[in-house]
Amino acid sequence: MKSPILGLFTVLFLVLPVSFALAEDSWLTFEGKNGPGQGKSIVLISGDEEYRSEEALPMLAKILSQHFGFNCTVLFAVDPETGEIDPNNQQNIPGIEKLDTADLLILMTRFRNLPDKDMKVIDDYLKAGKPVIGIRTSTHAFNMSDESAYKHYDWRKNGGFGKQVLGETWVSHHGHHKGESTRGVINQEYKDNPILRGIDDLWGPTDVYGIRKLPADAKVLMYGSVLSGMKPGDKPIEGKKNDPMMPLVWTMPYQLEGGKQGTSLCSTFGSAVDFENEDGRRLIVNAVFSLLGMNDKITPDLNVDIVGEYHPSFYGFNGFKKGMKPSDYDLKK
């Protein structure tokens, strides 16, 4: 005779949908609900020491999966001994192989030095010409060893991944770090671009990055106005910092040697606290739709409400929440 308690647990298991995140898991998977993204898979890779990608990307994945139906997998920099999230570990991001079946990559890493077996998966994805969204420090996503077969992705090697795929590598802090915030200004040449639908109030407390030179075929959708302080109502600084303004968000075609042509979007706007701004979230959601060929689905009122609670940490080195595991960012928490 079957135990009634066992039967109860079986029923509970079957009626709890949406996400799987056991305590020992090294990544999160959010199954898409109903929506236009059903059947499409997104891999979001976190791993930066400063801007709390490990907090921002699970939040974005919840929006994309629960509001729009995309299947989302979030990867983390993990301490292999404890299973805890450790953004300072630059060599271990379990689950990279999930990219093999992904339709879109959202990357928010900084100075990673991953093993060649992981870099091969990333290289294969890029050579297939699949779309990429790079956020903030992804302009300098990799800091590869000279022994790596993929050292050409190193940010110091002619701009590396940033220059080849996103259009620019690390240059500088253009605004004063932790002193001058950012207001997004739409480039009127591309004001009708679907990615900008519904966006009119992009502000965040991170500073504008310096951009040296983008490729001629890059389309700058937004510029970053450097504000005089850390509040949304602060005035733009007068003088050279805003004349001209630096590119903040742009798209461009990319093509690696021996690979197919793809499309990337880069946003140097995007720490975890920046995404408290509704239009910051809208920018990424719109970009996902656009890069997946779904411009007709982008409306100015797409639901970008946060799913559950979101209390992001302010940016800064070693400011990550200690003792956290991927499962702590599950939908049920």
C-alpha positions as CSV (number, residue, x, y, z in Angstrom):
1,M,0.0,0.0,0.0
2,K,1.3,3.4,-1.0
3,S,1.9,5.9,1.8
4,P,-0.6,8.8,1.7
5,I,2.2,11.2,2.7
6,L,4.3,10.0,-0.3
7,G,1.3,10.6,-2.5
8,L,0.9,14.1,-1.1
9,F,4.5,15.0,-1.9
10,T,4.1,13.6,-5.4
11,V,1.1,15.9,-6.0
12,L,2.9,18.9,-4.6
13,F,5.8,18.2,-6.8
14,L,3.6,18.0,-9.9
15,V,1.8,21.3,-9.2
16,L,4.9,23.4,-8.5
17,P,6.0,24.6,-11.9
18,V,8.2,27.4,-13.1
19,S,11.7,26.8,-11.8
20,F,14.1,24.2,-10.6
21,A,16.8,25.2,-8.2
22,L,18.0,22.6,-5.7
23,A,20.4,23.7,-3.0
24,E,23.2,21.8,-4.7
25,D,22.6,23.2,-8.1
26,S,25.1,25.6,-9.6
27,W,22.7,27.5,-11.8
28,L,19.0,28.5,-12.1
29,T,16.5,27.5,-14.7
30,F,13.2,29.4,-15.1
31,E,10.7,27.7,-17.3
32,G,8.7,30.1,-19.4
33,K,5.1,30.7,-18.8
34,N,2.6,31.6,-21.5
35,G,3.8,34.4,-23.8
36,P,5.4,35.3,-27.1
37,G,8.8,33.9,-26.0
38,Q,7.6,30.3,-25.6
39,G,10.0,27.8,-27.2
40,K,12.9,30.3,-27.1
41,S,15.9,29.8,-24.7
42,I,18.0,32.6,-23.1
43,V,21.2,32.0,-21.2
44,L,22.2,34.8,-18.8
45,I,25.8,34.7,-17.6
46,S,26.8,36.6,-14.5
47,G,30.2,37.0,-13.1
48,D,31.6,40.4,-12.2
49,E,33.2,41.7,-9.0
50,E,31.6,45.1,-8.8
51,Y,28.1,45.7,-10.3
52,R,26.2,42.7,-8.8
53,S,25.3,40.8,-11.9
54,E,24.5,37.8,-9.7
55,E,21.6,39.9,-8.4
56,A,20.5,41.6,-11.6
57,L,20.4,38.7,-14.0
58,P,18.1,36.4,-11.9
59,M,15.6,39.4,-11.6
60,L,15.7,39.9,-15.4
61,A,15.3,36.2,-16.0
62,K,12.2,36.1,-13.9
63,I,10.7,39.0,-15.9
64,L,11.5,37.3,-19.2
65,S,10.2,33.9,-18.2
66,Q,7.2,34.8,-16.1
67,H,5.8,37.7,-18.1
68,F,6.9,36.6,-21.6
69,G,7.4,32.9,-21.7
70,F,11.1,32.6,-22.5
71,N,13.0,29.7,-21.0
72,C,15.8,31.3,-19.0
73,T,19.0,29.8,-17.5
74,V,21.1,32.0,-15.2
75,L,24.8,31.1,-14.6
76,F,27.0,32.3,-11.8
77,A,30.6,32.5,-10.7
78,V,30.7,29.7,-8.1
79,D,33.2,28.6,-5.5
80,P,33.6,24.9,-6.4
81,E,34.3,23.9,-2.8
82,T,31.4,25.5,-1.1
83,G,28.9,25.9,-4.0
84,E,28.4,29.5,-3.0
85,I,28.3,32.4,-5.4
86,D,31.7,34.1,-5.5
87,P,32.1,36.9,-8.1
88,N,35.8,37.1,-7.3
89,N,36.3,33.5,-8.7
90,Q,37.2,34.3,-12.3
91,Q,37.7,30.8,-13.5
92,N,34.5,28.8,-12.6
93,I,31.0,29.4,-14.2
94,P,29.2,26.1,-14.2
95,G,26.7,25.4,-16.9
96,I,28.3,27.1,-19.9
97,E,27.3,24.2,-22.0
98,K,23.7,25.5,-21.8
99,L,24.7,27.9,-24.5
100,D,24.7,25.0,-27.0
101,T,20.9,25.2,-27.3
102,A,20.4,28.9,-26.5
103,D,18.8,31.3,-28.9
104,L,20.2,34.4,-27.1
105,L,23.1,35.2,-24.7
106,I,22.9,38.0,-22.1
107,L,26.4,38.5,-20.7
108,M,27.3,40.6,-17.7
109,T,30.9,39.5,-16.8
110,R,34.2,41.1,-16.0
111,F,37.7,39.9,-16.5
112,R,36.9,36.2,-16.5
113,N,39.6,33.6,-17.2
114,L,37.6,30.5,-18.0
115,P,39.0,27.1,-19.0
116,D,39.3,26.4,-22.7
117,K,36.5,23.9,-22.7
118,D,34.1,26.6,-21.5
119,M,35.5,29.2,-23.9
120,K,35.0,26.7,-26.8
121,V,31.3,26.7,-26.1
122,I,31.2,30.5,-26.1
123,D,33.3,30.6,-29.3
124,D,31.0,28.1,-31.0
125,Y,28.0,30.2,-30.0
126,L,29.6,33.4,-31.4
127,K,30.8,31.8,-34.6
128,A,27.2,30.6,-35.2
129,G,26.3,34.2,-35.4
130,K,23.7,34.1,-32.6
131,P,22.6,37.3,-30.9
132,V,24.4,38.8,-27.8
133,I,23.4,41.4,-25.3
134,G,26.4,42.7,-23.4
135,I,25.8,44.7,-20.2
136,R,28.2,47.2,-18.5
137,T,31.6,45.4,-17.9
138,S,31.0,42.9,-20.7
139,T,33.1,45.3,-22.8
140,H,36.0,43.8,-20.9
141,A,34.4,40.4,-20.2
142,F,37.5,38.3,-20.4
143,N,41.1,38.5,-19.0
144,M,42.5,35.3,-20.5
145,S,45.7,33.5,-19.7
146,D,48.4,33.7,-22.4
147,E,48.3,29.9,-22.4
148,S,44.6,29.8,-23.5
149,A,43.7,28.9,-27.0
150,Y,41.1,31.7,-26.7
151,K,43.5,34.5,-25.5
152,H,42.3,36.6,-28.5
153,Y,39.2,37.3,-26.4
154,D,41.3,39.0,-23.7
155,W,40.4,42.7,-23.4
156,R,44.1,43.6,-23.9
157,K,44.4,41.8,-27.2
158,N,43.2,44.5,-29.7
159,G,40.1,45.0,-27.6
160,G,39.3,41.3,-27.3
161,F,35.7,40.1,-27.1
162,G,34.5,43.7,-26.3
163,K,35.9,45.1,-29.5
164,Q,35.2,42.1,-31.8
165,V,31.6,41.4,-30.6
166,L,30.3,44.5,-28.9
167,G,32.2,47.2,-30.6
168,E,34.3,48.6,-27.7
169,T,36.6,47.4,-24.9
170,W,37.3,49.0,-21.5
171,V,38.4,52.6,-21.9
172,S,37.6,54.7,-18.7
173,H,35.1,56.0,-16.3
174,H,33.9,59.1,-18.1
175,G,31.6,60.3,-15.3
176,H,33.0,60.5,-11.8
177,H,32.6,57.1,-10.3
178,K,30.1,57.1,-7.4
179,G,29.7,60.9,-7.8
180,E,28.1,61.5,-11.2
181,S,25.1,59.5,-12.2
182,T,23.7,58.8,-15.7
183,R,20.7,60.0,-17.7
184,G,20.0,58.2,-21.0
185,V,19.4,60.5,-23.9
186,I,17.7,59.1,-27.0
187,N,19.6,59.6,-30.3
188,Q,16.9,61.3,-32.5
189,E,18.3,59.6,-35.6
190,Y,17.0,56.2,-34.2
191,K,14.1,57.4,-32.1
192,D,11.8,55.0,-33.9
193,N,13.9,52.0,-33.3
194,P,11.7,49.3,-31.6
195,I,14.3,48.8,-28.8
196,L,13.4,52.4,-27.6
197,R,9.6,51.9,-27.5
198,G,8.3,53.1,-24.2
199,I,11.6,54.4,-22.9
200,D,11.6,58.0,-21.8
201,D,13.1,58.0,-18.3
202,L,16.4,56.1,-18.2
203,W,18.4,57.0,-15.1
204,G,20.8,55.1,-12.9
205,P,23.4,55.8,-10.2
206,T,26.3,54.3,-12.1
207,D,28.6,56.6,-14.1
208,V,28.9,56.9,-17.9
209,Y,31.7,54.9,-19.4
210,G,34.2,56.3,-21.8
211,I,34.0,55.1,-25.4
212,R,37.0,55.6,-27.7
213,K,35.6,54.7,-31.1
214,L,32.7,52.5,-32.3
215,P,32.7,50.7,-35.7
216,A,31.1,52.7,-38.5
217,D,28.1,50.2,-38.7
218,A,27.2,50.6,-35.0
219,K,23.9,52.4,-34.4
220,V,24.0,54.5,-31.2
221,L,20.5,54.3,-29.8
222,M,21.2,56.3,-26.6
223,Y,23.9,58.6,-25.3
224,G,24.8,59.0,-21.6
225,S,24.4,62.4,-20.1
226,V,26.7,62.9,-17.1
227,L,24.8,64.4,-14.2
228,S,26.2,66.6,-11.5
229,G,25.2,64.3,-8.7
230,M,23.6,61.0,-7.7
231,K,19.9,61.9,-7.9
232,P,17.6,61.6,-10.9
233,G,16.8,65.3,-10.8
234,D,20.5,66.5,-10.9
235,K,21.4,68.7,-13.8
236,P,23.8,67.6,-16.6
237,I,27.3,68.8,-16.2
238,E,28.3,71.6,-18.5
239,G,31.4,71.4,-20.6
240,K,33.4,68.6,-22.3
241,K,32.0,65.7,-20.4
242,N,28.7,66.2,-22.2
243,D,29.9,67.8,-25.4
244,P,29.9,65.4,-27.0
245,M,28.1,62.8,-24.9
246,M,29.4,59.2,-24.8
247,P,27.4,56.4,-26.5
248,L,25.5,54.5,-23.8
249,V,23.5,51.9,-25.8
250,W,24.2,50.7,-29.3
251,T,23.6,47.8,-31.7
252,M,26.0,46.5,-34.4
253,P,26.6,43.5,-36.6
254,Y,29.5,41.3,-35.6
255,Q,31.3,38.4,-37.4
256,L,34.2,36.4,-36.1
257,E,36.8,34.9,-38.4
258,G,35.3,31.8,-39.9
259,G,31.9,32.5,-38.4
260,K,28.5,33.7,-39.5
261,Q,27.3,37.3,-39.0
262,G,25.3,38.0,-35.9
263,T,23.9,41.1,-34.0
264,S,24.9,42.4,-30.7
265,L,23.6,45.1,-28.4
266,C,25.8,46.7,-25.8
267,S,24.6,48.8,-22.8
268,T,27.2,50.3,-20.5
269,F,24.2,51.3,-18.4
270,G,23.4,48.4,-16.1
271,S,24.4,47.7,-12.5
272,A,22.0,45.9,-10.3
273,V,20.8,49.2,-8.8
274,D,20.3,50.7,-12.3
275,F,17.7,48.1,-13.0
276,E,15.5,49.5,-10.2
277,N,14.7,52.0,-13.0
278,E,11.7,50.7,-15.0
279,D,13.1,51.8,-18.3
280,G,16.4,50.1,-17.5
281,R,14.5,46.8,-17.4
282,R,12.4,47.8,-20.5
283,L,15.6,48.4,-22.4
284,I,16.8,44.8,-21.9
285,V,13.3,43.3,-22.5
286,N,12.9,45.3,-25.7
287,A,16.4,44.3,-26.8
288,V,15.6,40.6,-26.2
289,F,12.5,40.8,-28.4
290,S,14.4,42.8,-31.1
291,L,17.4,40.5,-31.3
292,L,15.2,37.5,-31.6
293,G,13.3,39.0,-34.6
294,M,10.2,39.9,-32.6
295,N,10.0,43.7,-33.2
296,D,6.3,43.4,-33.9
297,K,5.8,42.2,-30.3
298,I,7.4,45.2,-28.7
299,T,4.8,47.7,-27.4
300,P,5.5,50.8,-25.2
301,D,3.6,49.1,-22.3
302,L,5.2,45.7,-22.1
303,N,5.0,44.5,-18.5
304,V,8.5,44.9,-17.0
305,D,7.3,44.8,-13.4
306,I,9.7,43.0,-11.1
307,V,8.6,39.4,-10.1
308,G,8.7,39.0,-6.4
309,E,11.0,41.2,-4.4
310,Y,14.2,42.9,-5.6
311,H,16.5,44.7,-3.1
312,P,19.8,45.1,-5.1
313,S,23.1,45.8,-3.4
314,F,24.9,49.0,-4.4
315,Y,27.9,48.5,-6.6
316,G,31.4,48.2,-5.2
317,F,34.2,45.6,-5.0
318,N,33.6,42.8,-2.4
319,G,30.1,44.1,-1.9
320,F,28.4,40.9,-2.8
321,K,26.2,39.0,-0.4
322,K,28.3,36.4,1.3
323,G,27.1,32.8,1.6
324,M,24.5,33.0,-1.2
325,K,23.8,30.0,-3.5
326,P,22.1,30.1,-6.8
327,S,19.0,28.6,-5.2
328,D,18.7,31.7,-3.0
329,Y,17.6,33.6,-6.2
330,D,14.9,31.1,-7.1
331,L,11.3,32.2,-7.6
332,K,10.3,30.6,-4.4
333,K,12.6,32.7,-2.2
